[in-house]
């Protein structure tokens, strides 16, 4: 498992909701006593050799432990609303947000 402490995720805007560890990923080679080379997917764009402080051993779930899969979120159904009046607007992280009636 790889620690997400120093990783930057573009799609996750809230840091406290990010997983602490991602993976599991396979260790390809032990480079030295404090560095290992991981077999990472192409979607993770970091250097393959990481410090062992960023790696944690994967533990399988205990027998009869509930493992909940994340539920899918549907975003295709978007209601179209009619705006009578724009009450306020502000720019948050480069995106305009509107308060409407």
C-alpha positions in Angstrom: 0.0 0.0 0.0 1.3 3.5 -0.9 0.9 6.5 1.4 -1.0 9.4 -0.1 0.4 11.9 2.3 2.6 13.7 -0.2 0.7 12.8 -3.4 -1.4 15.4 -5.2 -4.7 14.3 -6.7 -6.3 16.7 -9.3 -9.8 15.2 -9.1 -10.1 15.3 -5.3 -10.5 18.8 -4.0 -10.9 18.0 -0.3 -7.8 16.6 1.4 -9.5 15.1 4.4 -11.7 12.8 2.3 -8.7 11.3 0.5 -7.7 7.7 1.4 -4.6 7.4 3.5 -3.2 4.6 1.4 -3.8 3.4 -2.2 -3.0 0.1 -3.6 -2.0 -2.7 -3.0 1.0 -2.4 -5.4 3.6 -5.0 -5.9 7.3 -4.4 -4.9 9.4 -5.1 -8.0 12.8 -4.7 -6.4 14.4 -3.7 -3.2 16.8 -0.9 -4.3 18.5 -0.3 -0.9 17.6 -0.8 2.8 15.4 2.3 2.6 14.0 2.4 -0.9 11.9 0.0 -3.0 10.8 0.0 -6.7 7.0 -0.4 -7.0 5.0 -1.7 -10.0 2.6 1.2 -10.4 -0.2 1.7 -13.0 0.4 4.4 -15.7 -2.4 6.6 -14.1 -0.1 7.3 -11.1 2.6 9.6 -12.4 5.3 9.5 -9.7 8.8 8.0 -9.6 8.7 4.3 -9.3 11.3 4.2 -6.6 9.9 5.4 -3.2 11.1 5.5 0.3 10.0 2.6 2.6 8.4 5.1 5.0 5.7 5.7 2.2 5.0 1.9 1.9 2.9 -0.2 4.2 2.3 -3.9 4.1 -1.1 -5.0 2.7 -3.2 -6.9 5.2 -6.1 -9.0 3.9 -9.5 -8.5 5.6 -10.1 -10.6 8.6 -12.5 -13.6 8.2 -16.2 -12.5 8.4 -15.1 -8.8 8.3 -17.5 -6.6 6.4 -15.9 -5.0 3.4 -18.1 -2.3 1.8 -17.6 -1.5 -1.8 -18.1 2.2 -2.7 -21.4 2.9 -4.3 -21.6 4.4 -7.7 -22.9 8.0 -8.0 -25.2 8.8 -10.9 -24.6 12.2 -12.4 -26.3 11.7 -15.8 -29.7 12.9 -14.5 -29.5 16.6 -14.3 -32.6 18.7 -13.8 -33.0 21.9 -15.7 -34.3 24.7 -13.6 -35.5 28.1 -14.7 -33.7 31.1 -13.1 -35.8 34.1 -12.2 -33.1 36.3 -10.8 -29.3 36.1 -9.9 -29.1 37.3 -6.3 -25.3 37.1 -5.8 -22.1 35.7 -7.5 -18.6 35.0 -6.3 -15.4 33.4 -7.7 -14.2 30.3 -5.8 -10.9 28.8 -7.0 -11.3 30.2 -10.5 -15.0 29.0 -10.9 -17.9 31.4 -10.8 -20.7 30.4 -8.4 -24.1 32.0 -8.5 -26.9 32.4 -5.9 -30.2 32.3 -7.8 -33.9 32.6 -7.1 
